[in-house]
Amino acid sequence: MKMTKANPIELQKHLKGVDYPATKEELIETAIEQGADKKLNLITRTITRR
């Protein structure tokens, strides 16, 4: 399965106001609240912990 890359500007726009460090769940919740589309939500959900 080919991984789609997120547009960094779009991602930054949808994560505005996040207090870091943040959990994956907090990032997803904020992206949804900020109106991220389904594609960006899918990409955000695939973020792995480093």
Buried (B, 14 or more C-beta within 10 A) or exposed (E): EEEEEBEEEBBEBBBEEBEEEEEEEBBBBBBEEBEBEEEBBEBBEEEEEE
